[in-house]
Amino acid sequence: MKLHDSVIGVLLFAFGLWVLTTSLGYPRMPGQSIGPGTFPSALGALFMLGGIALTIGGLRTHRGPWLALESGWRQPGRLAAALLATAGVILLALGFERVGFPLGGFVLVTALFLLSGYRHPAWIGVSAAFVLALHLLMTRMLYVPLPAGLLKGLL
């Protein structure tokens, strides 16, 4: 799938505007000129500037369609995998605390492998190893509190 550069520019601008308006509401640090909202505000402004530049450049140089589906996207498996990835991430986000990252991530990655045609049982092991390694990296080395959910006490 190919989006026109102007469409991507408008999306970048909207995302930057959202980040900027959200970060402006962060509390100030007493006696500090740099606070929790400084870095997100700068990134939001940069996204907005990049979105403006991409939109103007796209309108000036390219007169093609706004959306073009390439032949690869016309295959039912690829479109289904993209929809599964999107729906799976949304479902995982909604039940993140209850299901947990290890189990939810494993189910999602395994389903994507199966849908993409990787049906050998070794791919289930690859899914498990990847999600477990990512969970351990995030929780043990980076101290990100990912919920274990149903596997609480095992990991």
N, CA, C and O atoms as a GROMACS GRO file, in nm:
protein
  620
    1MET      N    1   0.085  -0.115   0.000
    1MET     CA    2   0.000   0.000   0.000
    1MET      C    3   0.090   0.123   0.000
    1MET      O    4   0.190   0.130   0.072
    2LYS      N    5   0.054   0.217  -0.081
    2LYS     CA    6   0.132   0.340  -0.087
    2LYS      C    7   0.040   0.458  -0.067
    2LYS      O    8  -0.058   0.477  -0.139
    3LEU      N    9   0.074   0.539   0.034
    3LEU     CA   10  -0.001   0.660   0.060
    3LEU      C   11   0.072   0.778  -0.003
    3LEU      O   12   0.194   0.782  -0.007
    4HIS      N   13  -0.005   0.872  -0.050
    4HIS     CA   14   0.051   0.995  -0.104
    4HIS      C   15   0.128   1.066   0.007
    4HIS      O   16   0.085   1.065   0.122
    5ASP      N   17   0.240   1.128  -0.027
    5ASP     CA   18   0.322   1.197   0.072
    5ASP      C   19   0.244   1.302   0.150
    5ASP      O   20   0.269   1.323   0.268
    6SER      N   21   0.150   1.366   0.085
    6SER     CA   22   0.071   1.469   0.152
    6SER      C   23  -0.018   1.409   0.260
    6SER      O   24  -0.039   1.471   0.364
    7VAL      N   25  -0.070   1.289   0.238
    7VAL     CA   26  -0.152   1.223   0.339
    7VAL      C   27  -0.066   1.190   0.461
    7VAL      O   28  -0.108   1.212   0.574
    8ILE      N   29   0.053   1.138   0.438
    8ILE     CA   30   0.144   1.107   0.548
    8ILE      C   31   0.182   1.235   0.621
    8ILE      O   32   0.192   1.236   0.744
    9GLY      N   33   0.204   1.342   0.548
    9GLY     CA   34   0.237   1.471   0.609
    9GLY      C   35   0.127   1.522   0.699
    9GLY      O   36   0.154   1.572   0.808
   10VAL      N   37   0.003   1.510   0.655
   10VAL     CA   38  -0.110   1.554   0.737
   10VAL      C   39  -0.120   1.469   0.863
   10VAL      O   40  -0.147   1.520   0.972
   11LEU      N   41  -0.098   1.338   0.849
   11LEU     CA   42  -0.101   1.250   0.966
   11LEU      C   43   0.011   1.283   1.064
   11LEU      O   44  -0.011   1.285   1.186
   12LEU      N   45   0.131   1.310   1.013
   12LEU     CA   46   0.242   1.350   1.100
   12LEU      C   47   0.212   1.481   1.172
   12LEU      O   48   0.241   1.496   1.291
   13PHE      N   49   0.155   1.576   1.100
   13PHE     CA   50   0.120   1.703   1.161
   13PHE      C   51   0.017   1.684   1.272
   13PHE      O   52   0.030   1.742   1.380
   14ALA      N   53  -0.086   1.603   1.245
   14ALA     CA   54  -0.190   1.578   1.346
   14ALA      C   55  -0.132   1.508   1.469
   14ALA      O   56  -0.167   1.542   1.582
   15PHE      N   57  -0.044   1.412   1.448
   15PHE     CA   58   0.020   1.343   1.560
   15PHE      C   59   0.106   1.440   1.640
   15PHE      O   60   0.102   1.440   1.763
   16GLY      N   61   0.183   1.522   1.571
   16GLY     CA   62   0.266   1.622   1.640
   16GLY      C   63   0.183   1.721   1.719
   16GLY      O   64   0.221   1.759   1.830
   17LEU      N   65   0.071   1.762   1.663
   17LEU     CA   66  -0.018   1.855   1.733
   17LEU      C   67  -0.074   1.791   1.859
   17LEU      O   68  -0.082   1.855   1.964
   18TRP      N   69  -0.112   1.663   1.850
   18TRP     CA   70  -0.163   1.592   1.967
   18TRP      C   71  -0.055   1.580   2.074
   18TRP      O   72  -0.081   1.604   2.192
   19VAL      N   73   0.067   1.542   2.035
   19VAL     CA   74   0.177   1.529   2.132
   19VAL      C   75   0.205   1.665   2.197
   19VAL      O   76   0.222   1.673   2.319
   20LEU      N   77   0.210   1.769   2.116
   20LEU     CA   78   0.240   1.902   2.169
   20LEU      C   79   0.133   1.950   2.267
   20LEU      O   80   0.165   1.997   2.376
   21THR      N   81   0.006   1.937   2.230
   21THR     CA   82  -0.100   1.983   2.320
   21THR      C   83  -0.107   1.898   2.446
   21THR      O   84  -0.137   1.951   2.554
   22THR      N   85  -0.079   1.771   2.436
   22THR     CA   86  -0.077   1.685   2.555
   22THR      C   87   0.038   1.721   2.647
   22THR      O   88   0.020   1.730   2.768
   23SER      N   89   0.156   1.741   2.591
   23SER     CA   90   0.274   1.766   2.674
   23SER      C   91   0.272   1.906   2.737
   23SER      O   92   0.337   1.928   2.839
   24LEU      N   93   0.198   1.998   2.678
   24LEU     CA   94   0.188   2.131   2.739
   24LEU      C   95   0.111   2.127   2.871
   24LEU      O   96   0.123   2.219   2.952
   25GLY      N   97   0.034   2.023   2.892
   25GLY     CA   98  -0.040   2.008   3.016
   25GLY      C   99   0.039   1.941   3.128
   25GLY      O  100  -0.012   1.928   3.239
   26TYR      N  101   0.161   1.899   3.100
   26TYR     CA  102   0.242   1.835   3.204
   26TYR      C  103   0.283   1.939   3.308
   26TYR      O  104   0.301   2.056   3.275
   27PRO      N  105   0.299   1.897   3.433
   27PRO     CA  106   0.333   1.994   3.538
   27PRO      C  107   0.474   2.050   3.520
   27PRO      O  108   0.563   1.985   3.466
   28ARG      N  109   0.491   2.172   3.566
   28ARG     CA  110   0.622   2.238   3.560
   28ARG      C  111   0.704   2.195   3.680
   28ARG      O  112   0.650   2.159   3.785
   29MET      N  113   0.836   2.198   3.663
   29MET     CA  114   0.928   2.170   3.773
   29MET      C  115   0.964   2.302   3.839
   29MET      O  116   1.010   2.393   3.771
   30PRO      N  117   0.945   2.315   3.969
   30PRO     CA  118   0.978   2.441   4.035
   30PRO      C  119   1.128   2.472   4.025
   30PRO      O  120   1.212   2.389   4.059
   31GLY      N  121   1.158   2.591   3.978
   31GLY     CA  122   1.297   2.635   3.969
   31GLY      C  123   1.373   2.578   3.851
   31GLY      O  124   1.494   2.600   3.840
   32GLN      N  125   1.306   2.508   3.762
   32GLN     CA  126   1.371   2.446   3.646
   32GLN      C  127   1.308   2.500   3.519
   32GLN      O  128   1.186   2.518   3.511
   33SER      N  129   1.390   2.524   3.420
   33SER     CA  130   1.334   2.565   3.290
   33SER      C  131   1.300   2.442   3.206
   33SER      O  132   1.221   2.452   3.112
   34ILE      N  133   1.358   2.329   3.238
   34ILE     CA  134   1.331   2.205   3.165
   34ILE      C  135   1.253   2.113   3.258
   34ILE      O  136   1.297   2.083   3.369
   35GLY      N  137   1.138   2.069   3.211
   35GLY     CA  138   1.054   1.982   3.291
   35GLY      C  139   1.012   1.859   3.213
   35GLY      O  140   1.068   1.831   3.107
   36PRO      N  141   0.914   1.785   3.263
   36PRO     CA  142   0.872   1.662   3.198
   36PRO      C  143   0.811   1.683   3.059
   36PRO      O  144   0.812   1.590   2.978
   37GLY      N  145   0.761   1.800   3.030
   37GLY     CA  146   0.698   1.825   2.901
   37GLY      C  147   0.792   1.881   2.795
   37GLY      O  148   0.751   1.899   2.681
   38THR      N  149   0.917   1.909   2.831
   38THR     CA  150   1.008   1.973   2.737
   38THR      C  151   1.039   1.885   2.617
   38THR      O  152   1.023   1.927   2.502
   39PHE      N  153   1.083   1.764   2.642
   39PHE     CA  154   1.122   1.675   2.532
   39PHE      C  155   1.002   1.637   2.444
   39PHE      O  156   1.014   1.644   2.321
   40PRO      N  157   0.887   1.597   2.502
   40PRO     CA  158   0.772   1.569   2.415
   40PRO      C  159   0.725   1.691   2.337
   40PRO      O  160   0.681   1.678   2.222
   41SER      N  161   0.734   1.810   2.397
   41SER     CA  162   0.692   1.931   2.325
   41SER      C  163   0.783   1.956   2.205
   41SER      O  164   0.735   1.991   2.096
   42ALA      N  165   0.912   1.938   2.225
   42ALA     CA  166   1.006   1.958   2.114
   42ALA      C  167   0.981   1.855   2.004
   42ALA      O  168   0.983   1.889   1.886
   43LEU      N  169   0.957   1.729   2.042
   43LEU     CA  170   0.929   1.626   1.942
   43LEU      C  171   0.798   1.654   1.868
   43LEU      O  172   0.790   1.637   1.747
   44GLY      N  173   0.696   1.698   1.942
   44GLY     CA  174   0.570   1.731   1.878
   44GLY      C  175   0.585   1.842   1.776
   44GLY      O  176   0.530   1.836   1.667
   45ALA      N  177   0.662   1.945   1.814
   45ALA     CA  178   0.686   2.056   1.720
   45ALA      C  179   0.763   2.009   1.598
   45ALA      O  180   0.735   2.053   1.487
   46LEU      N  181   0.860   1.920   1.618
   46LEU     CA  182   0.937   1.867   1.504
   46LEU      C  183   0.849   1.782   1.413
   46LEU      O  184   0.862   1.788   1.291
   47PHE      N  185   0.760   1.702   1.472
   47PHE     CA  186   0.667   1.624   1.390
   47PHE      C  187   0.578   1.717   1.308
   47PHE      O  188   0.551   1.690   1.191
   48MET      N  189   0.532   1.826   1.370
   48MET     CA  190   0.447   1.920   1.297
   48MET      C  191   0.522   1.985   1.183
   48MET      O  192   0.469   1.997   1.072
   49LEU      N  193   0.647   2.027   1.207
   49LEU     CA  194   0.726   2.088   1.099
   49LEU      C  195   0.754   1.987   0.987
   49LEU      O  196   0.744   2.020   0.869
   50GLY      N  197   0.787   1.865   1.026
   50GLY     CA  198   0.810   1.762   0.925
   50GLY      C  199   0.685   1.732   0.845
   50GLY      O  200   0.691   1.710   0.724
   51GLY      N  201   0.570   1.731   0.913
   51GLY     CA  202   0.443   1.707   0.844
   51GLY      C  203   0.411   1.817   0.745
   51GLY      O  204   0.363   1.789   0.635
   52ILE      N  205   0.437   1.942   0.784
   52ILE     CA  206   0.415   2.054   0.692
   52ILE      C  207   0.505   2.042   0.570
   52ILE      O  208   0.460   2.058   0.456
   53ALA      N  209   0.634   2.013   0.593
   53ALA     CA  210   0.729   2.001   0.482
   53ALA      C  211   0.692   1.887   0.389
   53ALA      O  212   0.700   1.900   0.267
   54LEU      N  213   0.650   1.773   0.447
   54LEU     CA  214   0.614   1.658   0.364
   54LEU      C  215   0.486   1.685   0.285
   54LEU      O  216   0.475   1.644   0.170
   55THR      N  217   0.391   1.752   0.346
   55THR     CA  218   0.267   1.784   0.276
   55THR      C  219   0.293   1.879   0.160
   55THR      O  220   0.244   1.856   0.049
   56ILE      N  221   0.369   1.984   0.184
   56ILE     CA  222   0.399   2.081   0.077
   56ILE      C  223   0.479   2.014  -0.034
   56ILE      O  224   0.450   2.032  -0.152
   57GLY      N  225   0.581   1.937   0.004
   57GLY     CA  226   0.662   1.869  -0.096
   57GLY      C  227   0.582   1.769  -0.178
   57GLY      O  228   0.601   1.757  -0.299
   58GLY      N  229   0.492   1.696  -0.111
   58GLY     CA  230   0.409   1.600  -0.182
   58GLY      C  231   0.314   1.665  -0.279
   58GLY      O  232   0.293   1.614  -0.389
   59LEU      N  233   0.255   1.777  -0.240
   59LEU     CA  234   0.163   1.847  -0.329
   59LEU      C  235   0.236   1.910  -0.447
   59LEU      O  236   0.180   1.922  -0.556
   60ARG      N  237   0.359   1.951  -0.425
   60ARG     CA  238   0.434   2.019  -0.529
   60ARG      C  239   0.492   1.923  -0.634
   60ARG      O  240   0.499   1.957  -0.752
   61THR      N  241   0.533   1.803  -0.591
   61THR     CA  242   0.606   1.717  -0.683
   61THR      C  243   0.529   1.596  -0.733
   61THR      O  244   0.565   1.540  -0.837
   62HIS      N  245   0.427   1.553  -0.665
   62HIS     CA  246   0.363   1.426  -0.700
   62HIS      C  247   0.214   1.447  -0.726
   62HIS      O  248   0.144   1.505  -0.643
   63ARG      N  249   0.169   1.401  -0.838
   63ARG     CA  250   0.028   1.417  -0.874
   63ARG      C  251  -0.043   1.282  -0.882
   63ARG      O  252  -0.148   1.272  -0.945
   64GLY      N  253   0.012   1.179  -0.821
   64GLY     CA  254  -0.045   1.045  -0.828
   64GLY      C  255  -0.168   1.028  -0.739
   64GLY      O  256  -0.219   1.126  -0.683
   65PRO      N  257  -0.215   0.904  -0.726
   65PRO     CA  258  -0.333   0.878  -0.644
   65PRO      C  259  -0.302   0.896  -0.495
   65PRO      O  260  -0.186   0.887  -0.453
   66TRP      N  261  -0.405   0.921  -0.416
   66TRP     CA  262  -0.389   0.938  -0.272
   66TRP      C  263  -0.354   0.806  -0.205
   66TRP      O  264  -0.282   0.803  -0.106
   67LEU      N  265  -0.407   0.696  -0.262
   67LEU     CA  266  -0.383   0.563  -0.207
   67LEU      C  267  -0.370   0.465  -0.322
   67LEU      O  268  -0.455   0.462  -0.411
   68ALA      N  269  -0.264   0.387  -0.322
   68ALA     CA  270  -0.244   0.286  -0.426
   68ALA      C  271  -0.215   0.152  -0.360
   68ALA      O  272  -0.122   0.140  -0.281
   69LEU      N  273  -0.296   0.053  -0.393
   69LEU     CA  274  -0.274  -0.082  -0.342
   69LEU      C  275  -0.186  -0.158  -0.440
   69LEU      O  276  -0.223  -0.177  -0.556
   70GLU      N  277  -0.071  -0.200  -0.395
   70GLU     CA  278   0.018  -0.277  -0.480
   70GLU      C  279  -0.029  -0.421  -0.483
   70GLU      O  280  -0.113  -0.461  -0.402
   71SER      N  281   0.024  -0.500  -0.576
   71SER     CA  282  -0.023  -0.637  -0.594
   71SER      C  283  -0.004  -0.722  -0.469
   71SER      O  284  -0.083  -0.813  -0.444
   72GLY      N  285   0.099  -0.696  -0.390
   72GLY     CA  286   0.122  -0.774  -0.269
   72GLY      C  287   0.010  -0.760  -0.167
   72GLY      O  288  -0.019  -0.855  -0.094
   73TRP      N  289  -0.054  -0.644  -0.161
   73TRP     CA  290  -0.162  -0.622  -0.066
   73TRP      C  291  -0.292  -0.685  -0.112
   73TRP      O  292  -0.385  -0.698  -0.033
   74ARG      N  293  -0.299  -0.724  -0.237
   74ARG     CA  294  -0.422  -0.786  -0.288
   74ARG      C  295  -0.431  -0.933  -0.252
   74ARG      O  296  -0.534  -0.997  -0.275
   75GLN      N  297  -0.325  -0.988  -0.194
   75GLN     CA  298  -0.328  -1.126  -0.147
   75GLN      C  299  -0.404  -1.131  -0.015
   75GLN      O  300  -0.373  -1.055   0.076
   76PRO      N  301  -0.501  -1.220  -0.003
   76PRO     CA  302  -0.585  -1.221   0.117
   76PRO      C  303  -0.505  -1.241   0.247
   76PRO      O  304  -0.541  -1.183   0.350
   77GLY      N  305  -0.400  -1.321   0.244
   77GLY     CA  306  -0.324  -1.347   0.366
   77GLY      C  307  -0.254  -1.223   0.420
   77GLY      O  308  -0.248  -1.204   0.541
   78ARG      N  309  -0.202  -1.140   0.333
   78ARG     CA  310  -0.131  -1.020   0.378
   78ARG      C  311  -0.227  -0.919   0.439
   78ARG      O  312  -0.197  -0.861   0.544
   79LEU      N  313  -0.339  -0.898   0.376
   79LEU     CA  314  -0.437  -0.805   0.431
   79LEU      C  315  -0.492  -0.857   0.564
   79LEU      O  316  -0.511  -0.781   0.658
   80ALA      N  317  -0.516  -0.988   0.571
   80ALA     CA  318  -0.564  -1.049   0.696
   80ALA      C  319  -0.458  -1.035   0.806
   80ALA      O  320  -0.493  -1.011   0.922
   81ALA      N  321  -0.331  -1.051   0.772
   81ALA     CA  322  -0.224  -1.036   0.872
   81ALA      C  323  -0.218  -0.893   0.923
   81ALA      O  324  -0.198  -0.871   1.043
   82ALA      N  325  -0.233  -0.796   0.835
   82ALA     CA  326  -0.232  -0.656   0.879
   82ALA      C  327  -0.352  -0.626   0.969
   82ALA      O  328  -0.338  -0.556   1.069
   83LEU      N  329  -0.468  -0.678   0.932
   83LEU     CA  330  -0.587  -0.658   1.016
   83LEU      C  331  -0.574  -0.731   1.150
   83LEU      O  332  -0.615  -0.678   1.253
   84LEU      N  333  -0.517  -0.852   1.148
   84LEU     CA  334  -0.496  -0.926   1.272
   84LEU      C  335  -0.397  -0.854   1.363
   84LEU      O  336  -0.418  -0.847   1.484
   85ALA      N  337  -0.290  -0.802   1.305
   85ALA     CA  338  -0.192  -0.729   1.386
   85ALA      C  339  -0.256  -0.607   1.451
   85ALA      O  340  -0.233  -0.581   1.569
   86THR      N  341  -0.336  -0.533   1.376
   86THR     CA  342  -0.401  -0.414   1.430
   86THR      C  343  -0.503  -0.452   1.537
   86THR      O  344  -0.501  -0.397   1.647
   87ALA      N  345  -0.592  -0.546   1.506
   87ALA     CA  346  -0.694  -0.588   1.602
   87ALA      C  347  -0.630  -0.655   1.724
   87ALA      O  348  -0.675  -0.635   1.836
   88GLY      N  349  -0.525  -0.735   1.702
   88GLY     CA  350  -0.459  -0.804   1.812
   88GLY      C  351  -0.393  -0.708   1.908
   88GLY      O  352  -0.400  -0.728   2.030
   89VAL      N  353  -0.330  -0.605   1.857
   89VAL     CA  354  -0.267  -0.505   1.945
   89VAL      C  355  -0.373  -0.429   2.023
   89VAL      O  356  -0.354  -0.400   2.141
   90ILE      N  357  -0.485  -0.397   1.959
   90ILE     CA  358  -0.593  -0.327   2.030
   90ILE      C  359  -0.651  -0.417   2.139
   90ILE      O  360  -0.672  -0.371   2.252
   91LEU      N  361  -0.678  -0.544   2.108
   91LEU     CA  362  -0.730  -0.636   2.209
   91LEU      C  363  -0.630  -0.658   2.322
   91LEU      O  364  -0.668  -0.663   2.439
   92LEU      N  365  -0.503  -0.670   2.288
   92LEU     CA  366  -0.400  -0.687   2.391
   92LEU      C  367  -0.392  -0.564   2.480
   92LEU      O  368  -0.375  -0.576   2.601
   93ALA      N  369  -0.406  -0.446   2.422
   93ALA     CA  370  -0.403  -0.324   2.503
   93ALA      C  371  -0.522  -0.317   2.597
   93ALA      O  372  -0.509  -0.271   2.710
   94LEU      N  373  -0.638  -0.363   2.552
   94LEU     CA  374  -0.757  -0.359   2.637
   94LEU      C  375  -0.749  -0.458   2.753
   94LEU      O  376  -0.800  -0.430   2.861
   95GLY      N  377  -0.687  -0.574   2.731
   95GLY     CA  378  -0.676  -0.674   2.836
   95GLY      C  379  -0.535  -0.694   2.886
   95GLY      O  380  -0.500  -0.801   2.935
   96PHE      N  381  -0.453  -0.590   2.874
   96PHE     CA  382  -0.310  -0.601   2.903
   96PHE      C  383  -0.283  -0.645   3.046
   96PHE      O  384  -0.200  -0.734   3.068
   97GLU      N  385  -0.349  -0.586   3.143
   97GLU     CA  386  -0.325  -0.620   3.284
   97GLU      C  387  -0.370  -0.762   3.316
   97GLU      O  388  -0.302  -0.834   3.389
   98ARG      N  389  -0.483  -0.802   3.262
   98ARG     CA  390  -0.539  -0.934   3.295
   98ARG      C  391  -0.464  -1.046   3.223
   98ARG      O  392  -0.426  -1.145   3.286
   99VAL      N  393  -0.444  -1.032   3.093
   99VAL     CA  394  -0.379  -1.138   3.015
   99VAL      C  395  -0.229  -1.135   3.034
   99VAL      O  396  -0.167  -1.240   3.050
  100GLY      N  397  -0.170  -1.018   3.032
  100GLY     CA  398  -0.027  -1.003   3.050
  100GLY      C  399   0.047  -1.003   2.917
  100GLY      O  400  -0.003  -1.051   2.815
  101PHE      N  401   0.167  -0.947   2.921
  101PHE     CA  402   0.247  -0.938   2.800
  101PHE      C  403   0.295  -1.074   2.749
  101PHE      O  404   0.285  -1.100   2.629
  102PRO      N  405   0.347  -1.162   2.835
  102PRO     CA  406   0.402  -1.287   2.781
  102PRO      C  407   0.299  -1.372   2.707
  102PRO      O  408   0.325  -1.417   2.595
  103LEU      N  409   0.184  -1.394   2.766
  103LEU     CA  410   0.083  -1.478   2.703
  103LEU      C  411   0.019  -1.408   2.584
  103LEU      O  412   0.006  -1.467   2.477
  104GLY      N  413  -0.020  -1.282   2.602
  104GLY     CA  414  -0.081  -1.208   2.492
  104GLY      C  415   0.012  -1.190   2.374
  104GLY      O  416  -0.029  -1.207   2.259
  105GLY      N  417   0.137  -1.156   2.402
  105GLY     CA  418   0.236  -1.142   2.295
  105GLY      C  419   0.262  -1.273   2.223
  105GLY      O  420   0.274  -1.275   2.100
  106PHE      N  421   0.269  -1.382   2.297
  106PHE     CA  422   0.291  -1.514   2.237
  106PHE      C  423   0.177  -1.551   2.144
  106PHE      O  424   0.199  -1.597   2.032
  107VAL      N  425   0.055  -1.532   2.190
  107VAL     CA  426  -0.062  -1.565   2.107
  107VAL      C  427  -0.064  -1.479   1.981
  107VAL      O  428  -0.092  -1.530   1.872
  108LEU      N  429  -0.036  -1.352   1.995
  108LEU     CA  430  -0.039  -1.262   1.879
  108LEU      C  431   0.071  -1.296   1.778
  108LEU      O  432   0.045  -1.303   1.658
  109VAL      N  433   0.193  -1.316   1.826
  109VAL     CA  434   0.303  -1.347   1.734
  109VAL      C  435   0.282  -1.482   1.668
  109VAL      O  436   0.308  -1.498   1.548
  110THR      N  437   0.235  -1.581   1.743
  110THR     CA  438   0.209  -1.713   1.686
  110THR      C  439   0.099  -1.706   1.580
  110THR      O  440   0.110  -1.767   1.474
  111ALA      N  441  -0.008  -1.631   1.610
  111ALA     CA  442  -0.116  -1.616   1.512
  111ALA      C  443  -0.067  -1.549   1.384
  111ALA      O  444  -0.107  -1.587   1.274
  112LEU      N  445   0.020  -1.450   1.399
  112LEU     CA  446   0.075  -1.383   1.280
  112LEU      C  447   0.162  -1.478   1.200
  112LEU      O  448   0.157  -1.477   1.077
  113PHE      N  449   0.243  -1.559   1.268
  113PHE     CA  450   0.324  -1.658   1.196
  113PHE      C  451   0.235  -1.757   1.120
  113PHE      O  452   0.259  -1.784   1.003
  114LEU      N  453   0.133  -1.810   1.188
  114LEU     CA  454   0.045  -1.907   1.123
  114LEU      C  455  -0.029  -1.846   1.004
  114LEU      O  456  -0.041  -1.909   0.900
  115LEU      N  457  -0.076  -1.725   1.020
  115LEU     CA  458  -0.149  -1.658   0.913
  115LEU      C  459  -0.058  -1.626   0.795
  115LEU      O  460  -0.102  -1.622   0.680
  116SER      N  461   0.069  -1.604   0.823
  116SER     CA  462   0.164  -1.571   0.717
  116SER      C  463   0.220  -1.696   0.648
  116SER      O  464   0.302  -1.684   0.557
  117GLY      N  465   0.177  -1.814   0.690
  117GLY     CA  466   0.218  -1.937   0.623
  117GLY      C  467   0.331  -2.011   0.691
  117GLY      O  468   0.376  -2.114   0.640
  118TYR      N  469   0.378  -1.964   0.804
  118TYR     CA  470   0.484  -2.032   0.879
  118TYR      C  471   0.419  -2.130   0.975
  118TYR      O  472   0.388  -2.095   1.089
  119ARG      N  473   0.398  -2.254   0.928
  119ARG     CA  474   0.320  -2.351   1.004
  119ARG      C  475   0.404  -2.460   1.070
  119ARG      O  476   0.348  -2.545   1.139
  120HIS      N  477   0.532  -2.459   1.051
  120HIS     CA  478   0.618  -2.559   1.115
  120HIS      C  479   0.616  -2.537   1.266
  120HIS      O  480   0.618  -2.422   1.311
  121PRO      N  481   0.612  -2.644   1.344
  121PRO     CA  482   0.608  -2.628   1.490
  121PRO      C  483   0.726  -2.548   1.548
  121PRO      O  484   0.715  -2.494   1.659
  122ALA      N  485   0.836  -2.540   1.477
  122ALA     CA  486   0.950  -2.463   1.526
  122ALA      C  487   0.916  -2.315   1.541
  122ALA      O  488   0.976  -2.246   1.623
  123TRP      N  489   0.821  -2.267   1.461
  123TRP     CA  490   0.784  -2.126   1.470
  123TRP      C  491   0.712  -2.094   1.600
  123TRP      O  492   0.714  -1.980   1.645
  124ILE      N  493   0.648  -2.194   1.660
  124ILE     CA  494   0.587  -2.172   1.791
  124ILE      C  495   0.698  -2.149   1.894
  124ILE      O  496   0.685  -2.063   1.981
  125GLY      N  497   0.806  -2.225   1.882
  125GLY     CA  498   0.922  -2.204   1.970
  125GLY      C  499   0.986  -2.068   1.947
  125GLY      O  500   1.028  -2.002   2.042
  126VAL      N  501   0.992  -2.026   1.820
  126VAL     CA  502   1.047  -1.894   1.790
  126VAL      C  503   0.961  -1.785   1.855
  126VAL      O  504   1.013  -1.690   1.912
  127SER      N  505   0.828  -1.801   1.846
  127SER     CA  506   0.738  -1.704   1.909
  127SER      C  507   0.761  -1.699   2.060
  127SER      O  508   0.774  -1.591   2.118
  128ALA      N  509   0.767  -1.815   2.122
  128ALA     CA  510   0.785  -1.820   2.267
  128ALA      C  511   0.919  -1.760   2.308
  128ALA      O  512   0.926  -1.683   2.403
  129ALA      N  513   1.025  -1.795   2.236
  129ALA     CA  514   1.158  -1.744   2.270
  129ALA      C  515   1.165  -1.593   2.251
  129ALA      O  516   1.222  -1.523   2.335
  130PHE      N  517   1.107  -1.542   2.144
  130PHE     CA  518   1.110  -1.398   2.118
  130PHE      C  519   1.035  -1.320   2.226
  130PHE      O  520   1.088  -1.223   2.280
  131VAL      N  521   0.914  -1.363   2.258
  131VAL     CA  522   0.833  -1.291   2.357
  131VAL      C  523   0.897  -1.302   2.495
  131VAL      O  524   0.899  -1.204   2.570
  132LEU      N  525   0.948  -1.419   2.531
  132LEU     CA  526   1.012  -1.436   2.661
  132LEU      C  527   1.138  -1.350   2.671
  132LEU      O  528   1.161  -1.286   2.773
  133ALA      N  529   1.219  -1.350   2.566
  133ALA     CA  530   1.341  -1.268   2.567
  133ALA      C  531   1.306  -1.120   2.576
  133ALA      O  532   1.371  -1.045   2.649
  134LEU      N  533   1.205  -1.077   2.503
  134LEU     CA  534   1.164  -0.937   2.508
  134LEU      C  535   1.110  -0.901   2.647
  134LEU      O  536   1.140  -0.794   2.700
  135HIS      N  537   1.031  -0.991   2.705
  135HIS     CA  538   0.978  -0.967   2.839
  135HIS      C  539   1.090  -0.956   2.942
  135HIS      O  540   1.091  -0.864   3.025
  136LEU      N  541   1.185  -1.048   2.936
  136LEU     CA  542   1.296  -1.044   3.032
  136LEU      C  543   1.384  -0.920   3.011
  136LEU      O  544   1.428  -0.858   3.107
  137LEU      N  545   1.408  -0.884   2.887
  137LEU     CA  546   1.487  -0.764   2.858
  137LEU      C  547   1.419  -0.639   2.916
  137LEU      O  548   1.483  -0.556   2.981
  138MET      N  549   1.290  -0.628   2.891
  138MET     CA  550   1.218  -0.509   2.937
  138MET      C  551   1.205  -0.505   3.090
  138MET      O  552   1.224  -0.400   3.150
  139THR      N  553   1.174  -0.619   3.152
  139THR     CA  554   1.148  -0.617   3.296
  139THR      C  555   1.275  -0.626   3.380
  139THR      O  556   1.282  -0.564   3.486
  140ARG      N  557   1.374  -0.701   3.335
  140ARG     CA  558   1.494  -0.723   3.417
  140ARG      C  559   1.606  -0.623   3.390
  140ARG      O  560   1.677  -0.583   3.481
  141MET      N  561   1.621  -0.584   3.263
  141MET     CA  562   1.732  -0.495   3.230
  141MET      C  563   1.690  -0.348   3.220
  141MET      O  564   1.764  -0.259   3.260
  142LEU      N  565   1.571  -0.324   3.166
  142LEU     CA  566   1.526  -0.186   3.149
  142LEU      C  567   1.426  -0.143   3.257
  142LEU      O  568   1.386  -0.026   3.262
  143TYR      N  569   1.387  -0.235   3.343
  143TYR     CA  570   1.297  -0.208   3.455
  143TYR      C  571   1.164  -0.149   3.412
  143TYR      O  572   1.108  -0.062   3.480
  144VAL      N  573   1.113  -0.196   3.299
  144VAL     CA  574   0.980  -0.156   3.254
  144VAL      C  575   0.881  -0.255   3.313
  144VAL      O  576   0.894  -0.375   3.289
  145PRO      N  577   0.784  -0.209   3.390
  145PRO     CA  578   0.694  -0.302   3.459
  145PRO      C  579   0.586  -0.360   3.368
  145PRO      O  580   0.470  -0.319   3.376
  146LEU      N  581   0.622  -0.454   3.282
  146LEU     CA  582   0.523  -0.520   3.198
  146LEU      C  583   0.445  -0.620   3.283
  146LEU      O  584   0.505  -0.696   3.359
  147PRO      N  585   0.314  -0.621   3.272
  147PRO     CA  586   0.237  -0.714   3.354
  147PRO      C  587   0.252  -0.858   3.307
  147PRO      O  588   0.252  -0.886   3.187
  148ALA      N  589   0.264  -0.949   3.404
  148ALA     CA  590   0.273  -1.092   3.371
  148ALA      C  591   0.135  -1.153   3.353
  148ALA      O  592   0.123  -1.260   3.293
  149GLY      N  593   0.032  -1.087   3.403
  149GLY     CA  594  -0.106  -1.132   3.383
  149GLY      C  595  -0.130  -1.269   3.440
  149GLY      O  596  -0.105  -1.294   3.557
  150LEU      N  597  -0.180  -1.360   3.355
  150LEU     CA  598  -0.212  -1.496   3.398
  150LEU      C  599  -0.089  -1.575   3.439
  150LEU      O  600  -0.101  -1.675   3.510
  151LEU      N  601   0.028  -1.534   3.398
  151LEU     CA  602   0.151  -1.604   3.432
  151LEU      C  603   0.222  -1.542   3.552
  151LEU      O  604   0.340  -1.567   3.575
  152LYS      N  605   0.149  -1.462   3.629
  152LYS     CA  606   0.209  -1.394   3.745
  152LYS      C  607   0.262  -1.500   3.843
  152LYS      O  608   0.193  -1.597   3.876
  153GLY      N  609   0.382  -1.479   3.888
  153GLY     CA  610   0.448  -1.572   3.979
  153GLY      C  611   0.538  -1.672   3.908
  153GLY      O  612   0.626  -1.732   3.970
  154LEU      N  613   0.516  -1.688   3.778
  154LEU     CA  614   0.602  -1.780   3.700
  154LEU      C  615   0.721  -1.707   3.639
  154LEU      O  616   0.826  -1.767   3.619
  155LEU      N  617   0.704  -1.579   3.609
  155LEU     CA  618   0.810  -1.502   3.545
  155LEU      C  619   0.868  -1.400   3.639
  155LEU      O  620   0.959  -1.326   3.601
   0.00000   0.00000   0.00000
